[in-house]
Amino acid sequence: MLNRGIRAKVVGTGMYVPDRVVTNEDLAGLMDTSDEWIQQRTGIKERRYIEPGQMPADLAQAACEQALEAAGLEVGDLDFILLATLSSQHEFPGTSFFLHEQLDAGHVPCLDLRAQCSGFLYALNFADGLIQSGKSKRVMVVGCEVQSTGIDRTTEGRDVAVIFGDGAGAVILEANEVESDSAGILDVKLHSEGKHARRLWIEAPSSGHMPCRLTREMIDEKRHFPYMDGRHVFKHAVTRMPEVLKESLANASIKIDDVDLFLFHQANLRINEYVAQKLEIAPDRTFSNIERFGNCSAASIPMLLAEAERNGILAPGKIVTLTAFGSGFTWGSAVLRW
């Protein structure tokens, strides 16, 4: 039973990206591409890659420690840790358990959630449910990705390789009593359509392959690298994102003109520009960092939130929307009062 007198409020944000900057010119030295080609199609100028020895949990730890400090909390104050990722540190257990170890989180329960580029919104929805149900008072929601070690940096794989970067973002949600204009999550709306799963996926390794999950033949055929039907993804993203954004705003009884800041998943700047134009959203009501960090999948939206807050773009009382589309297909939107 949800407690409609309680709202999940963001009380701390954090983000971390590796130090290693990889520019479009760097990639042009590995494949048949150019800075102009990449920027025209994606809006990306550079992205971050991990250094040898860095692990996904290291990125997540740094983002979480920032969020805890911003909230004035210790890890022991948390009731749950939810981590969204599509690039797990190991096959099992999930990345959240290695993060748990590095945070020295005692017996705080943790869980990985896989909904790809929409993963942070899915995790946010579950965290909101934990808080509204009264089962948790404080939940840390993390998006963490290391994709640089799993992409094909050749001309054959350039359509995908130029997009992705590594990074992590985190927010802490806390139970907040509802008043007329109190801060917190006003609505989250999620959707999936599994019939498009093979339009954006990694086929191998797979537990369904017999007798081995990964064979030399699969590697030779590059079936362990991401595949994307770019046109199909673009078409569905620019359709589904405006739909779900309007749906979540209607559920929250918020008019589109009353939104102060629209944050879109940082998959492709051209997708976000198309969506904004379709909804007649002025550029000064959006914020992006894809030109500096590329597509960090489940980490993109919490990284945006952390940067927007630190840059003074987000302030108490402002209305912000979070909208994403990703592999699965998955898509969703959330409305928050900051």
LOVEX-973487 format. One record per residue (C-alpha): residue in three letters; x, y, z. Coordinates in steps of 0.05 Angstrom, whole numbers, padded with zeros to 5 digits. Example, Ala and Ser with C-alpha at 12.3 -4.5 7.8 and 13.67 -1.06 7.14 Angstrom:
// LOVEX-973487
REC  residuo       X       Y       Z
REC      ALA   00246  -00090   00156
REC      SER   00273  -00021   00143
***
This chain:
// LOVEX-973487
REC  residuo       X       Y       Z
REC      MET   00000   00000   00000
REC      LEU   00031   00066  -00023
REC      ASN   00032   00124   00025
REC      ARG   00006   00183  -00014
REC      GLY   00028   00229   00043
REC      ILE   00101   00212   00028
REC      ARG   00142   00234  -00032
REC      ALA   00213   00211  -00051
REC      LYS   00258   00272  -00053
REC      VAL   00328   00278  -00083
REC      VAL   00374   00300  -00026
REC      GLY   00442   00288  -00058
REC      THR   00473   00279  -00127
REC      GLY   00541   00256  -00151
REC      MET   00578   00238  -00215
REC      TYR   00646   00213  -00237
REC      VAL   00680   00203  -00304
REC      PRO   00750   00174  -00316
REC      ASP   00807   00222  -00330
REC      ARG   00824   00193  -00398
REC      VAL   00794   00238  -00453
REC      VAL   00784   00205  -00521
REC      THR   00770   00255  -00577
REC      ASN   00739   00244  -00645
REC      GLU   00808   00254  -00674
REC      ASP   00834   00197  -00631
REC      LEU   00780   00151  -00660
REC      ALA   00795   00175  -00730
REC      GLY   00864   00144  -00721
REC      LEU   00832   00076  -00709
REC      MET   00776   00075  -00761
REC      ASP   00751   00110  -00824
REC      THR   00716   00169  -00791
REC      SER   00727   00242  -00776
REC      ASP   00709   00295  -00724
REC      GLU   00659   00325  -00773
REC      TRP   00626   00258  -00788
REC      ILE   00616   00242  -00715
REC      GLN   00592   00311  -00694
REC      GLN   00542   00315  -00752
REC      ARG   00510   00249  -00733
REC      THR   00515   00249  -00657
REC      GLY   00537   00317  -00631
REC      ILE   00594   00283  -00593
REC      LYS   00663   00315  -00591
REC      GLU   00697   00271  -00539
REC      ARG   00683   00217  -00487
REC      ARG   00718   00186  -00427
REC      TYR   00749   00117  -00423
REC      ILE   00774   00080  -00361
REC      GLU   00848   00069  -00349
REC      PRO   00878  -00001  -00341
REC      GLY   00859  -00027  -00272
REC      GLN   00796   00016  -00265
REC      MET   00731  -00022  -00255
REC      PRO   00657  -00002  -00259
REC      ALA   00651  -00004  -00183
REC      ASP   00707   00047  -00178
REC      LEU   00667   00097  -00219
REC      ALA   00604   00082  -00181
REC      GLN   00639   00090  -00114
REC      ALA   00664   00159  -00131
REC      ALA   00595   00182  -00153
REC      CYS   00561   00152  -00092
REC      GLU   00610   00184  -00044
REC      GLN   00596   00252  -00076
REC      ALA   00521   00240  -00068
REC      LEU   00528   00219   00005
REC      GLU   00571   00280   00021
REC      ALA   00521   00326  -00014
REC      ALA   00465   00295   00027
REC      GLY   00504   00298   00092
REC      LEU   00495   00223   00102
REC      GLU   00536   00161   00115
REC      VAL   00528   00096   00076
REC      GLY   00498   00064   00139
REC      ASP   00441   00114   00135
REC      LEU   00416   00080   00071
REC      ASP   00362   00027   00069
REC      PHE   00375   00003  -00003
REC      ILE   00424   00011  -00060
REC      LEU   00398   00002  -00132
REC      LEU   00448   00002  -00189
REC      ALA   00427   00006  -00262
REC      THR   00477  -00018  -00315
REC      LEU   00482  -00055  -00381
REC      SER   00558  -00066  -00373
REC      SER   00564  -00110  -00311
REC      GLN   00632  -00115  -00278
REC      HIS   00627  -00191  -00279
REC      GLU   00576  -00242  -00304
REC      PHE   00554  -00250  -00231
REC      PRO   00546  -00225  -00179
REC      GLY   00522  -00156  -00200
REC      THR   00564  -00093  -00199
REC      SER   00524  -00068  -00139
REC      PHE   00558  -00120  -00095
REC      PHE   00628  -00097  -00113
REC      LEU   00605  -00026  -00101
REC      HIS   00575  -00049  -00035
REC      GLU   00643  -00077  -00014
REC      GLN   00680  -00014  -00033
REC      LEU   00631   00030   00005
REC      ASP   00635  -00017   00065
REC      ALA   00559  -00017   00066
REC      GLY   00550  -00067   00122
REC      HIS   00485  -00106   00110
REC      VAL   00449  -00054   00068
REC      PRO   00413  -00093   00013
REC      CYS   00435  -00080  -00059
REC      LEU   00411  -00099  -00127
REC      ASP   00429  -00092  -00201
REC      LEU   00375  -00072  -00250
REC      ARG   00381  -00080  -00325
REC      ALA   00339  -00035  -00369
REC      GLN   00396  -00008  -00410
REC      CYS   00393   00067  -00426
REC      SER   00327   00073  -00389
REC      GLY   00356   00036  -00330
REC      PHE   00363   00096  -00284
REC      LEU   00289   00114  -00293
REC      TYR   00268   00042  -00279
REC      ALA   00311   00042  -00216
REC      LEU   00283   00110  -00196
REC      ASN   00213   00082  -00202
REC      PHE   00229   00022  -00157
REC      ALA   00264   00067  -00107
REC      ASP   00202   00112  -00106
REC      GLY   00159   00051  -00092
REC      LEU   00204   00028  -00034
REC      ILE   00198   00097  -00002
REC      GLN   00123   00106  -00014
REC      SER   00110   00036   00014
REC      GLY   00147   00053   00078
REC      LYS   00197  -00004   00068
REC      SER   00254   00045   00059
REC      LYS   00268   00116   00082
REC      ARG   00331   00128   00041
REC      VAL   00351   00095  -00024
REC      MET   00413   00108  -00066
REC      VAL   00401   00100  -00141
REC      VAL   00464   00092  -00184
REC      GLY   00476   00089  -00259
REC      CYS   00544   00061  -00278
REC      GLU   00574   00042  -00345
REC      VAL   00641   00019  -00372
REC      GLN   00630   00009  -00446
REC      SER   00698   00025  -00475
REC      THR   00723  -00046  -00463
REC      GLY   00666  -00077  -00502
REC      ILE   00662  -00039  -00568
REC      ASP   00691  -00053  -00637
REC      ARG   00739   00005  -00651
REC      THR   00746  -00010  -00725
REC      THR   00711   00018  -00786
REC      GLU   00662  -00040  -00784
REC      GLY   00639  -00020  -00714
REC      ARG   00644   00055  -00719
REC      ASP   00569   00070  -00717
REC      VAL   00566   00044  -00646
REC      ALA   00638   00055  -00623
REC      VAL   00637   00131  -00632
REC      ILE   00576   00139  -00588
REC      PHE   00595   00106  -00522
REC      GLY   00633   00131  -00461
REC      ASP   00646   00110  -00389
REC      GLY   00618   00144  -00328
REC      ALA   00574   00139  -00266
REC      GLY   00521   00181  -00232
REC      ALA   00483   00174  -00167
REC      VAL   00425   00205  -00129
REC      ILE   00399   00194  -00059
REC      LEU   00324   00193  -00048
REC      GLU   00294   00207   00020
REC      ALA   00223   00204   00046
REC      ASN   00191   00273   00047
REC      GLU   00122   00292   00073
REC      VAL   00076   00317   00019
REC      GLU   00052   00388   00022
REC      SER   00021   00431  -00033
REC      ASP   00088   00446  -00067
REC      SER   00136   00398  -00033
REC      ALA   00197   00372  -00070
REC      GLY   00201   00301  -00096
REC      ILE   00182   00253  -00151
REC      LEU   00114   00272  -00179
REC      ASP   00107   00216  -00229
REC      VAL   00146   00161  -00266
REC      LYS   00119   00127  -00328
REC      LEU   00154   00067  -00360
REC      HIS   00143   00025  -00423
REC      SER   00176  -00034  -00458
REC      GLU   00169  -00069  -00526
REC      GLY   00210  -00132  -00529
REC      LYS   00197  -00148  -00602
REC      HIS   00251  -00097  -00619
REC      ALA   00304  -00127  -00573
REC      ARG   00349  -00151  -00629
REC      ARG   00351  -00082  -00661
REC      LEU   00401  -00060  -00607
REC      TRP   00436  -00116  -00570
REC      ILE   00497  -00158  -00557
REC      GLU   00485  -00230  -00577
REC      ALA   00542  -00265  -00542
REC      PRO   00563  -00290  -00493
REC      SER   00496  -00322  -00480
REC      SER   00474  -00376  -00431
REC      GLY   00429  -00402  -00487
REC      HIS   00488  -00420  -00532
REC      MET   00507  -00493  -00529
REC      PRO   00555  -00521  -00510
REC      CYS   00594  -00457  -00496
REC      ARG   00569  -00387  -00482
REC      LEU   00624  -00357  -00525
REC      THR   00662  -00391  -00581
REC      ARG   00721  -00371  -00626
REC      GLU   00672  -00369  -00684
REC      MET   00628  -00318  -00648
REC      ILE   00688  -00275  -00634
REC      ASP   00712  -00280  -00706
REC      GLU   00643  -00259  -00729
REC      LYS   00643  -00202  -00677
REC      ARG   00578  -00225  -00646
REC      HIS   00606  -00204  -00578
REC      PHE   00603  -00131  -00599
REC      PRO   00541  -00087  -00597
REC      TYR   00496  -00086  -00658
REC      MET   00450  -00028  -00672
REC      ASP   00399  -00015  -00727
REC      GLY   00410   00060  -00722
REC      ARG   00352   00082  -00765
REC      HIS   00302   00038  -00730
REC      VAL   00326   00062  -00661
REC      PHE   00323   00135  -00683
REC      LYS   00253   00128  -00711
REC      HIS   00225   00096  -00647
REC      ALA   00263   00142  -00600
REC      VAL   00236   00206  -00630
REC      THR   00166   00177  -00628
REC      ARG   00165   00145  -00559
REC      MET   00202   00199  -00520
REC      PRO   00152   00255  -00533
REC      GLU   00094   00207  -00521
REC      VAL   00118   00185  -00452
REC      LEU   00140   00255  -00432
REC      LYS   00071   00281  -00445
REC      GLU   00041   00221  -00409
REC      SER   00081   00232  -00346
REC      LEU   00067   00306  -00346
REC      ALA  -00008   00292  -00351
REC      ASN  -00004   00242  -00294
REC      ALA   00031   00295  -00251
REC      SER  -00019   00349  -00272
REC      ILE   00039   00392  -00298
REC      LYS   00035   00432  -00362
REC      ILE   00094   00430  -00410
REC      ASP   00101   00505  -00404
REC      ASP   00110   00499  -00329
REC      VAL   00172   00455  -00335
REC      ASP   00236   00492  -00319
REC      LEU   00286   00440  -00345
REC      PHE   00280   00381  -00393
REC      LEU   00335   00328  -00386
REC      PHE   00339   00275  -00440
REC      HIS   00381   00212  -00441
REC      GLN   00447   00229  -00476
REC      ALA   00446   00177  -00532
REC      ASN   00448   00224  -00592
REC      LEU   00443   00299  -00592
REC      ARG   00404   00296  -00658
REC      ILE   00350   00253  -00626
REC      ASN   00343   00302  -00568
REC      GLU   00341   00362  -00614
REC      TYR   00287   00329  -00656
REC      VAL   00245   00313  -00593
REC      ALA   00253   00384  -00566
REC      GLN   00233   00414  -00633
REC      LYS   00173   00368  -00637
REC      LEU   00150   00392  -00568
REC      GLU   00169   00464  -00582
REC      ILE   00218   00465  -00524
REC      ALA   00268   00523  -00527
REC      PRO   00342   00505  -00523
REC      ASP   00351   00545  -00458
REC      ARG   00303   00497  -00423
REC      THR   00347   00436  -00437
REC      PHE   00417   00416  -00414
REC      SER   00465   00366  -00445
REC      ASN   00535   00339  -00435
REC      ILE   00537   00288  -00491
REC      GLU   00588   00330  -00529
REC      ARG   00637   00319  -00472
REC      PHE   00619   00249  -00446
REC      GLY   00583   00212  -00502
REC      ASN   00529   00162  -00487
REC      CYS   00539   00135  -00416
REC      SER   00474   00094  -00419
REC      ALA   00444   00085  -00350
REC      ALA   00492   00136  -00321
REC      SER   00473   00192  -00368
REC      ILE   00413   00221  -00331
REC      PRO   00442   00220  -00261
REC      MET   00505   00252  -00289
REC      LEU   00462   00307  -00320
REC      LEU   00426   00318  -00254
REC      ALA   00492   00324  -00216
REC      GLU   00521   00373  -00266
REC      ALA   00458   00414  -00271
REC      GLU   00454   00421  -00196
REC      ARG   00527   00441  -00189
REC      ASN   00521   00491  -00246
REC      GLY   00462   00525  -00213
REC      ILE   00414   00504  -00268
REC      LEU   00372   00465  -00217
REC      ALA   00347   00501  -00156
REC      PRO   00294   00486  -00102
REC      GLY   00224   00490  -00129
REC      LYS   00241   00480  -00202
REC      ILE   00204   00428  -00243
REC      VAL   00249   00379  -00281
REC      THR   00233   00322  -00328
REC      LEU   00277   00261  -00342
REC      THR   00264   00223  -00407
REC      ALA   00300   00163  -00437
REC      PHE   00296   00111  -00492
REC      GLY   00340   00049  -00496
REC      SER   00352  -00022  -00517
REC      GLY   00297  -00072  -00503
REC      PHE   00263  -00028  -00527
REC      THR   00251   00010  -00462
REC      TRP   00229   00081  -00451
REC      GLY   00204   00124  -00395
REC      SER   00197   00193  -00364
REC      ALA   00197   00222  -00294
REC      VAL   00173   00289  -00267
REC      LEU   00205   00318  -00205
REC      ARG   00199   00381  -00164
REC      TRP   00270   00398  -00141
***
